[in-house]
Amino acid sequence: MSVPPLVEPAAELTIDEVRRYSRHLIIPDVGMAGQKRLKNAKVLVIGAGGLGSPALLYLAAAGVGTLGIVEFDEVDESNLQRQIIHKQSTIGQPKATSAAAAIAEVNPYVDVVIHDERLDNDNVFGIFEGYDLIVDGTDNFATRYMVNDAAYFLKIPYVWGSIYRFDGQASVFAPTLVEDAPCYRCLYPEPPPPGMVPSCAEGGVLGVLCASIGSIQVNEAIKLLTGIGDPAIGKLVVYDALELEWRKVRIRKDPNCALCGEHPTVTGLVDYDVFCGAVSEDAAEAAAGSTISVGTLEHWIKEKEEGSRDFVLVDVREPNEYEINKIPGSVLIPKGEFLTGAALEPLGELTGNGQKQLVFHCKSGVRSAEVLAIAKGAGYADAVHVGGGVVAWVNQIDPGQPSY
């Protein structure tokens, strides 16, 4: 379905802007009027990471007059594999600052507004207000639900994208713009169970996939801003990079949606961390009082070498992660083997049927907390896990190892 353009045209384009955007101007569907609308548009991009990088660059190149960037993180070397807006020379800089500098190199006529802060319930309305459109490049469920709800309450349409390993998704959510249009909660009424869907930091992502989905987001943004084409409202675009397969799935408005349904129960912002849950209730309960620091683990390892303590250190990450870095003396048993029960027999052998204490760790402490709950349920009452995981170990104990 076509929708009216989100913004009115700017008064004029300068001679320099006409030269710059000439390839847009000679497209009848865009033309002078469309380009003037882009110049007058204010678009907020959430995240200057994998999706935000290509989105910001192409929005800037397209001539969007005002670009807002919400980003609180700093550029890390591991970002450069996919976050193409950042450079080797900007490692350690705030991502928002790095992105703004790159945008200025692409198009000096773009006004960049930096929101160098973490998006939360306290600032989301203040940041969103005044923008015509939002492009969501977040990588966690709590923020996605918050973006969806805040955009709905402020009546701002937004373009959503998601990536993981070789798979990508994109859609446009505009229930206050188009009657019977769904919102993100219509597609995903509930977040997945904690630990069920790993983040890109845990599961990885093919770098070029970011460009594939990010460019789709910009394509949809341009259509919405200028009022051309058929935006992906009520459609989910699904991309499988391994099979080079694109699919388009119809999304219908859910009359029982908690936000935009006939009898909404979400009438304001909620506690999204609680709603999504970083870890399950069982994992949180198991970790309470059974979490040790990497400093404590280092001390325990020394005691084990001296013969005054004995325990089994189990790494529950995937084999490819174990090849990148590891805590000395750890044994690899991936989390999946605990979920299926296959890990219980080797655990018995390693611990002498429970005679030795179990210490679990993963990358950051989320997966190991889930495994800890399983182990305690299997009778390993004194088991513990390492808060911060191997990331904390490398940062605080062994910086000579690579991080990821």
Phi, psi and omega per residue, in radians:
M1 nan 2.434 3.072
S2 -1.465 2.638 3.115
V3 -2.275 2.698 3.102
P4 -1.104 2.649 3.109
P5 -1.053 2.521 -3.093
L6 -1.290 -0.448 -3.041
V7 -2.285 2.724 3.044
E8 -1.437 2.707 3.135
P9 -1.194 2.600 2.970
A10 -1.175 2.874 -3.084
A11 -1.108 -0.708 -3.081
E12 -2.821 2.899 2.945
L13 -1.925 2.421 3.082
T14 -1.271 2.932 3.097
I15 -1.042 -0.741 3.130
D16 -1.102 -0.668 3.133
E17 -1.207 -0.660 3.090
V18 -1.060 -0.780 3.106
R19 -1.082 -0.774 -3.070
R20 -1.117 -0.744 -3.018
Y21 -1.759 0.369 -3.021
S22 -1.023 -0.599 -3.123
R23 -1.233 -0.426 2.973
H24 -1.331 -0.718 -3.013
L25 -1.137 -0.490 -3.122
I26 -1.535 -0.009 2.979
I27 -1.477 2.058 -3.077
P28 -0.948 -0.653 -3.083
D29 -1.177 -0.532 3.139
V30 -1.632 -1.204 3.065
G31 1.042 -2.922 -3.103
M32 -1.140 -0.735 -3.101
A33 -1.118 -0.769 -3.140
G34 -1.111 -0.735 -3.131
Q35 -1.172 -0.608 3.079
K36 -1.158 -0.587 3.079
R37 -1.157 -0.737 3.096
L38 -1.060 -0.714 3.136
K39 -1.096 -0.602 -3.082
N40 -1.515 -0.095 -3.018
A41 -1.410 2.613 3.041
K42 -2.147 1.978 -3.067
V43 -2.095 2.306 3.094
L44 -1.811 2.191 3.090
V45 -1.878 2.154 -3.120
I46 -1.662 1.914 -3.130
G47 1.711 2.297 3.038
A48 -1.976 0.817 -3.112
G49 -1.866 -2.339 -3.055
G50 -1.050 -0.878 3.126
L51 -1.438 -0.673 -3.120
G52 -1.107 -0.564 -3.111
S53 -1.050 -1.036 3.121
P54 -1.156 -0.584 -3.135
A55 -1.091 -0.811 -3.138
L56 -1.117 -0.745 -3.118
L57 -1.131 -0.753 -3.114
Y58 -1.326 -0.569 3.042
L59 -1.131 -0.722 3.100
A60 -1.123 -0.801 -3.136
A61 -1.094 -0.573 -3.120
A62 -1.279 -0.288 3.092
G63 1.713 0.380 3.045
V64 -1.122 2.173 -2.951
G65 -1.157 -0.691 -3.128
T66 -2.251 2.168 3.104
L67 -2.068 2.118 3.018
G68 -1.689 2.490 3.131
I69 -2.184 2.094 3.027
V70 -1.799 1.952 -3.091
E71 -2.853 2.240 -3.113
F72 -1.969 -0.131 -3.019
D73 -1.476 2.963 3.057
E74 -1.915 2.724 -3.138
V75 -1.233 2.235 3.109
D76 -2.070 2.678 -3.102
E77 -1.005 -0.601 -3.127
S78 -1.197 -0.288 3.118
N79 -1.245 -0.493 -2.934
L80 -1.202 -0.246 3.113
Q81 -1.159 -0.377 -3.070
R82 -2.497 -0.419 -3.057
Q83 -1.581 1.403 -2.881
I84 -1.250 -0.130 3.119
I85 -1.353 -0.316 -3.124
H86 -1.736 2.772 -3.074
K87 -2.253 2.917 3.063
Q88 -0.957 -0.670 -3.078
S89 -1.264 -0.225 -3.119
T90 -1.826 0.139 3.073
I91 -1.006 2.285 -3.115
G92 1.631 -0.263 3.107
Q93 -1.435 2.740 2.983
P94 -1.019 2.370 -3.116
K95 -1.057 -0.640 -3.132
A96 -1.108 -0.705 3.118
T97 -1.177 -0.752 3.105
S98 -1.057 -0.773 -3.137
A99 -1.138 -0.719 -3.133
A100 -1.086 -0.688 3.120
A101 -1.131 -0.702 3.129
A102 -1.156 -0.684 3.118
I103 -1.097 -0.712 3.132
A104 -1.082 -0.567 3.097
E105 -1.267 -0.560 3.139
V106 -1.349 -0.780 -3.071
N107 -2.675 1.800 -3.114
P108 -1.249 -0.137 -3.130
Y109 -1.520 -0.009 -3.140
V110 -1.590 2.305 3.059
D111 -1.571 2.050 -3.099
V112 -1.788 2.234 3.084
V113 -1.946 2.082 -3.090
I114 -1.670 2.223 2.988
H115 -1.982 1.488 -3.047
D116 -1.491 1.223 -3.101
E117 -2.765 2.771 3.099
R118 -1.346 2.279 3.139
L119 -1.263 2.232 3.116
D120 -2.588 -3.123 -3.079
N121 -1.074 -0.488 -3.073
D122 -1.349 -0.505 -3.054
N123 -2.025 -0.129 -2.979
V124 -1.083 -0.742 3.140
F125 -1.139 -0.756 -3.136
G126 -1.106 -0.626 3.129
I127 -1.299 -0.722 -3.078
F128 -1.214 -0.612 -3.037
E129 -1.031 2.365 3.108
G130 1.714 -0.213 3.112
Y131 -1.637 2.568 3.126
D132 -1.462 -0.507 -3.012
L133 -2.680 2.603 3.105
I134 -2.093 2.373 3.005
V135 -1.960 2.027 -3.022
D136 -1.691 1.987 3.097
G137 -2.023 0.462 -3.100
T138 -1.265 2.804 -3.074
D139 -2.162 0.354 3.087
N140 -2.449 2.643 -3.002
F141 -1.224 -0.629 -3.121
A142 -1.027 -0.803 -3.131
T143 -1.213 -0.631 3.130
R144 -1.058 -0.788 3.124
Y145 -1.162 -0.657 3.107
M146 -1.119 -0.771 3.105
V147 -1.046 -0.798 -3.130
N148 -1.031 -0.836 -3.074
D149 -1.193 -0.789 -3.129
A150 -1.108 -0.736 3.116
A151 -1.090 -0.666 3.124
Y152 -1.129 -0.815 -3.113
F153 -1.134 -0.560 3.137
L154 -1.588 -0.052 3.132
K155 1.055 0.756 3.096
I156 -1.958 2.128 3.064
P157 -1.198 2.707 3.091
Y158 -2.555 2.675 3.138
V159 -1.812 2.193 -3.053
W160 -1.936 2.526 3.047
G161 -2.504 2.706 -3.131
S162 -2.598 2.465 3.141
I163 -2.396 2.585 3.067
Y164 -2.823 2.092 -3.139
R165 0.939 -1.764 -3.112
F166 -1.969 0.114 -3.019
D167 -2.023 2.482 3.111
G168 -2.430 2.686 3.101
Q169 -2.411 2.682 3.081
A170 -2.696 2.629 3.088
S171 -2.841 2.996 3.051
V172 -2.103 2.237 3.134
F173 -1.990 2.054 -3.064
A174 -2.594 1.013 -3.092
P175 -1.164 -0.357 3.094
T176 -1.620 -0.085 3.112
L177 -1.725 -0.668 -3.090
V178 -2.202 2.234 3.119
E179 -1.078 2.389 3.132
D180 1.230 0.206 3.056
A181 -1.374 2.453 -3.124
P182 -1.417 2.874 2.973
C183 -1.953 3.124 -3.116
Y184 -1.060 -0.604 3.137
R185 -1.207 -0.440 3.056
C186 -1.162 -0.630 3.123
L187 -1.348 -0.788 -3.121
Y188 -2.230 1.484 -3.104
P189 -1.050 -0.588 -3.133
E190 -2.272 2.541 3.057
P191 -1.208 2.757 3.090
P192 -1.147 2.760 3.104
P193 -0.998 2.518 -3.134
P194 -0.927 2.320 3.112
G195 1.458 -0.133 -3.102
M196 -1.292 -0.696 -3.130
V197 -1.981 1.869 -3.139
P198 -1.163 2.658 3.041
S199 -1.322 2.966 3.076
C200 -1.069 -0.546 3.123
A201 -1.150 -0.482 3.128
E202 -1.650 -0.684 -3.036
G203 -1.754 -0.291 3.130
G204 1.520 2.886 3.098
V205 -2.699 2.431 3.043
L206 -1.188 2.143 -3.010
G207 -0.930 -0.795 -3.056
V208 -1.210 -0.322 3.093
L209 -1.067 -0.564 3.117
C210 -1.033 -0.727 3.138
A211 -1.177 -0.667 -3.125
S212 -1.074 -0.859 -3.098
I213 -1.373 -0.680 3.118
G214 -1.060 -0.675 3.128
S215 -1.223 -0.563 3.046
I216 -1.115 -0.722 3.115
Q217 -1.048 -0.743 3.126
V218 -1.180 -0.687 3.087
N219 -0.985 -0.798 3.128
E220 -1.183 -0.643 3.114
A221 -1.082 -0.776 -3.140
I222 -1.096 -0.724 3.118
K223 -1.080 -0.745 -3.130
L224 -1.184 -0.746 -3.090
L225 -1.170 -0.647 -3.070
T226 -1.698 -0.231 3.131
G227 1.351 0.504 3.132
I228 -1.930 2.756 3.021
G229 1.213 -2.877 -3.079
D230 -2.091 1.667 -3.087
P231 -1.102 2.799 -3.090
A232 -1.431 0.858 3.059
I233 -1.475 2.166 -3.077
G234 1.349 0.302 3.129
K235 -2.323 2.486 3.029
L236 -1.992 2.051 3.092
V237 -1.589 2.165 -3.093
V238 -2.077 2.264 -3.080
Y239 -2.173 2.231 3.057
D240 -1.941 1.831 -3.051
A241 -1.211 -0.536 -3.121
L242 -1.200 -0.685 -3.135
E243 -1.647 -0.053 -3.046
L244 0.865 0.952 -3.052
E245 -2.190 2.229 3.055
W246 -1.900 2.382 3.054
R247 -2.302 2.641 3.097
K248 -2.194 2.107 -3.065
V249 -1.991 2.344 3.131
R250 -1.315 2.313 3.056
I251 -1.964 2.234 3.134
R252 -1.856 2.608 3.075
K253 -1.103 2.326 3.141
D254 -1.606 1.976 -3.131
P255 -1.073 -0.333 3.125
N256 -1.728 0.195 -3.126
C257 -1.000 2.372 -3.112
A258 -1.158 -0.364 -3.095
L259 -1.820 -0.961 -3.008
C260 -1.931 0.198 -3.132
G261 -1.364 -3.011 -3.074
E262 -1.237 -0.511 3.136
H263 -2.322 1.302 -3.033
P264 -1.130 2.463 3.056
T265 -1.877 -0.312 3.050
V266 -1.689 1.798 -3.091
T267 -1.974 0.125 3.102
G268 -2.899 3.071 3.115
L269 -1.142 2.542 -3.124
V270 -2.064 3.124 3.050
D271 -1.405 1.719 -2.999
Y272 -1.310 -0.488 3.068
D273 -1.141 -0.704 3.097
V274 -1.215 -0.734 -3.116
F275 -1.055 -0.750 -3.097
C276 -1.559 -0.655 3.099
G277 1.235 1.956 3.079
A278 -1.165 -0.681 3.070
V279 -2.321 2.829 3.133
S280 -1.231 2.881 3.105
E281 -1.077 -0.658 3.124
D282 -1.111 -0.718 -3.134
A283 -1.181 -0.743 3.124
A284 -1.095 -0.696 3.120
E285 -1.175 -0.719 -3.137
A286 -1.158 -0.638 -3.080
A287 -1.328 -0.386 -3.137
A288 -1.105 2.019 -3.125
G289 1.403 -0.005 -3.121
S290 -2.232 0.558 3.113
T291 -2.044 2.227 3.103
I292 -1.995 2.736 3.112
S293 -1.494 2.910 3.088
V294 -1.180 -0.492 3.075
G295 -1.133 -0.735 3.078
T296 -1.130 -0.728 3.126
L297 -1.076 -0.743 3.107
E298 -1.017 -0.728 3.120
H299 -1.141 -0.721 3.122
W300 -1.112 -0.693 3.137
I301 -1.086 -0.707 3.094
K302 -1.118 -0.712 3.107
E303 -1.134 -0.627 3.105
K304 -1.142 -0.709 3.107
E305 -1.120 -0.559 3.136
E306 -1.457 -0.184 3.101
G307 1.576 0.140 -3.108
S308 -1.657 -0.108 3.119
R309 -2.577 2.564 3.089
D310 -2.372 2.352 3.122
F311 -2.798 2.936 3.094
V312 -2.030 2.108 3.122
L313 -1.648 2.059 -3.058
V314 -1.993 2.136 3.067
D315 -1.605 2.104 -3.051
V316 -1.788 0.280 3.085
R317 -1.344 -3.064 3.109
E318 -1.527 2.746 -3.096
P319 -0.971 -0.672 -3.125
N320 -1.179 -0.535 3.067
E321 -1.241 -0.669 -3.126
Y322 -1.092 -0.498 3.122
E323 -1.271 -0.391 -3.102
I324 -1.337 -0.894 3.117
N325 -2.728 2.869 -3.123
K326 -2.804 2.747 3.022
I327 -1.561 2.249 -3.066
P328 -0.938 2.378 3.093
G329 1.502 0.005 -3.110
S330 -1.375 2.654 3.077
V331 -1.979 2.317 -3.089
L332 -1.539 2.096 2.962
I333 -2.410 1.744 -3.049
P334 -1.012 2.647 -3.107
K335 -0.957 -0.644 -3.111
G336 -0.995 -0.556 3.136
E337 -1.253 -0.436 3.043
F338 -1.321 -0.652 -3.140
L339 -1.134 -0.606 3.140
T340 -1.519 -0.228 -3.091
G341 1.594 -0.082 -3.090
A342 -1.180 -0.335 -3.073
A343 -1.413 -0.283 -2.999
L344 -1.164 -0.652 3.139
E345 -1.163 -0.870 3.093
P346 -1.110 -0.509 3.070
L347 -1.091 -0.724 3.116
G348 -1.076 -0.695 3.128
E349 -1.195 -0.729 -3.103
L350 -1.181 -0.604 -3.060
T351 -1.694 0.013 -3.058
G352 1.118 0.800 -3.116
N353 0.979 0.823 3.027
G354 1.620 0.089 -3.122
Q355 -1.314 -0.448 3.132
K356 -1.889 2.522 3.127
Q357 -1.262 2.523 3.107
L358 -1.735 2.356 3.047
V359 -2.191 2.077 -3.105
F360 -1.815 2.598 2.981
H361 -2.620 2.740 3.058
C362 -2.369 -2.576 3.126
K363 -1.315 -0.835 -3.032
S364 -2.220 -0.214 3.127
G365 2.011 -0.103 -3.129
V366 -1.370 -0.947 -3.133
R367 -1.107 -0.663 -3.120
S368 -1.169 -0.530 3.078
A369 -1.169 -0.694 3.101
E370 -1.125 -0.725 3.127
V371 -1.185 -0.655 3.118
L372 -1.005 -0.726 3.119
A373 -1.092 -0.689 3.116
I374 -1.145 -0.758 -3.111
A375 -1.141 -0.735 3.107
K376 -1.115 -0.653 3.087
G377 -1.151 -0.421 3.124
A378 -1.563 0.056 3.055
G379 1.878 -0.014 3.125
Y380 -1.533 1.300 -2.973
A381 -1.145 -0.507 -3.086
D382 -1.648 0.170 3.141
A383 -1.138 2.613 3.102
V384 -2.378 2.964 3.027
H385 -2.343 2.877 -3.029
V386 -1.725 1.997 3.087
G387 -1.154 2.318 -3.128
G388 1.515 -0.298 3.041
G389 0.985 -2.664 -3.063
V390 -1.225 -0.386 3.061
V391 -1.092 -0.827 3.111
A392 -1.149 -0.630 3.130
W393 -1.073 -0.810 -3.133
V394 -1.176 -0.743 -3.095
N395 -1.191 -0.653 -3.001
Q396 -1.835 -0.499 -3.007
I397 -1.972 -0.804 -2.996
D398 -2.308 1.229 -3.096
P399 -1.176 -0.118 3.095
G400 -1.280 -0.288 3.096
Q401 -1.467 2.649 3.072
P402 -1.259 2.689 3.016
S403 -1.980 2.945 -3.134
Y404 -2.619 nan nan
